[in-house]
Amino acid sequence: MMPLQIRRVGPGDEALFEDVAAEVFDEPVDPQRLAAYLAEPGHLMLVALDDGQIVGQCAAVVHRHPDKVSELYIDEVGVSPRWQRQGIARKMLEEMFALGKALGCGEAWVGTEPDNVPARRLYEGFGSEAETFVLYAYEF
């Protein structure tokens, strides 16, 4: 059996997504959306693989500004329940932070729901405290 592997994915890696463990993503992966996501240069994704099956994912976007440092926005972190509490999300975030730094980002940010205690513990474990934030969402 192969050890768990954290791997950056990009164009050409779509076949990896044919075997995804339960609850890694919020909804089933759509092949067209996946191809478009992986083709965008500012979109970053790491997956955790266990014997070829995706058991975790961390998606981020490099957000560049004309007047301040580039930011790494951590958009999604998901680990299938069977593999949770094994340090997979932490390892993916560590690698994503390193990737963001290598791409010139001066900071990173992530958000979660106030009642998502496991996620808050994970994020606070990196030495940051939650900030007050108001979110407005628009559907098109």
C-alpha positions in Angstrom: 0.0 0.0 0.0 1.3 3.4 -1.0 1.6 6.2 1.7 -0.7 9.1 1.5 0.5 11.7 -1.1 -0.3 15.4 -1.3 -0.1 16.5 -4.9 -0.7 19.7 -6.8 -3.1 19.1 -9.7 -3.4 21.0 -13.0 -4.5 20.6 -16.6 -4.1 17.0 -17.6 -4.9 15.6 -14.1 -8.7 15.3 -14.7 -8.6 11.5 -14.6 -7.6 11.6 -11.0 -11.1 12.9 -10.1 -12.8 9.7 -11.3 -12.2 8.3 -7.8 -13.1 10.7 -5.1 -14.0 9.7 -1.5 -17.3 10.8 0.0 -17.6 14.4 1.2 -14.3 15.6 -0.1 -16.2 18.2 -2.2 -19.6 19.8 -1.4 -21.1 18.4 -4.6 -20.1 15.9 -7.3 -17.2 17.1 -9.4 -18.4 18.3 -12.9 -15.8 17.5 -15.6 -16.3 20.7 -17.5 -16.1 22.9 -14.3 -13.0 20.9 -13.2 -11.2 21.4 -16.6 -12.0 25.2 -16.5 -10.8 25.4 -12.9 -7.5 23.6 -13.6 -6.9 25.7 -16.7 -6.9 29.0 -14.8 -3.3 30.0 -13.9 -4.4 31.8 -10.6 -6.3 28.8 -9.4 -4.4 26.3 -7.2 -5.5 22.9 -6.0 -3.8 20.3 -3.9 -5.3 16.8 -3.4 -4.6 14.1 -0.9 -4.3 10.7 -2.5 -4.7 7.4 -0.8 -3.9 4.5 -3.2 -5.1 6.7 -6.1 -8.3 7.8 -4.4 -8.8 11.6 -3.7 -9.5 11.7 0.1 -8.8 15.4 0.6 -8.6 18.7 -1.3 -7.5 22.3 -0.8 -8.4 24.9 -3.4 -7.1 28.4 -3.4 -6.9 31.5 -5.6 -4.1 34.0 -6.0 -5.7 37.4 -5.6 -3.4 40.2 -7.0 -4.0 43.8 -6.2 -2.5 47.0 -7.8 -2.1 48.7 -4.4 -1.2 46.0 -1.9 0.4 42.6 -1.5 -1.0 39.6 -3.4 -3.2 37.4 -1.2 -3.7 33.7 -1.2 -7.4 33.1 -0.7 -8.0 29.6 0.6 -11.4 28.8 -0.9 -12.1 25.2 0.1 -10.6 22.6 2.4 -12.2 19.2 2.5 -11.2 15.8 3.8 -13.5 12.7 3.6 -14.7 11.7 7.1 -12.9 8.4 7.1 -9.5 10.3 6.8 -10.2 13.2 9.1 -8.2 13.9 12.3 -5.0 12.5 10.7 -3.4 15.8 9.9 -4.3 15.8 6.2 -5.9 19.2 6.1 -3.0 20.7 8.1 -0.5 19.2 5.6 -2.4 20.5 2.6 -2.6 24.0 4.2 1.1 24.0 5.0 1.9 23.1 1.3 -0.7 25.6 0.0 0.8 28.4 2.2 4.3 27.5 0.9 3.0 27.5 -2.7 1.4 30.9 -2.2 4.6 32.4 -0.8 6.5 31.0 -3.7 4.1 32.7 -6.1 4.6 36.1 -4.4 1.7 36.2 -2.0 2.4 38.2 1.1 -0.6 36.9 3.1 -3.3 34.2 3.1 -6.8 34.2 4.3 -9.6 31.7 4.8 -13.1 31.8 6.2 -15.5 29.4 7.7 -18.9 29.3 9.5 -18.9 30.4 13.2 -20.2 27.0 14.3 -17.6 24.9 12.3 -15.5 24.2 15.4 -13.1 21.6 13.7 -12.2 24.1 10.9 -11.7 26.9 13.4 -9.4 24.8 15.5 -7.4 23.9 12.4 -7.1 27.5 11.2 -6.3 28.9 14.7 -3.6 26.2 15.0 -1.6 28.2 12.5 -1.4 31.1 14.9 -4.2 33.4 13.7 -7.4 34.5 15.5 -10.8 34.9 13.9 -11.8 38.3 12.7 -15.2 39.9 12.5 -16.4 39.7 8.9 -19.7 40.4 7.2 -20.4 38.5 4.0 -22.8 39.4 1.2 -23.6 36.8 -1.4 -25.2 37.4 -4.8 -26.7 34.8 -7.1 -26.6 35.3 -10.9 
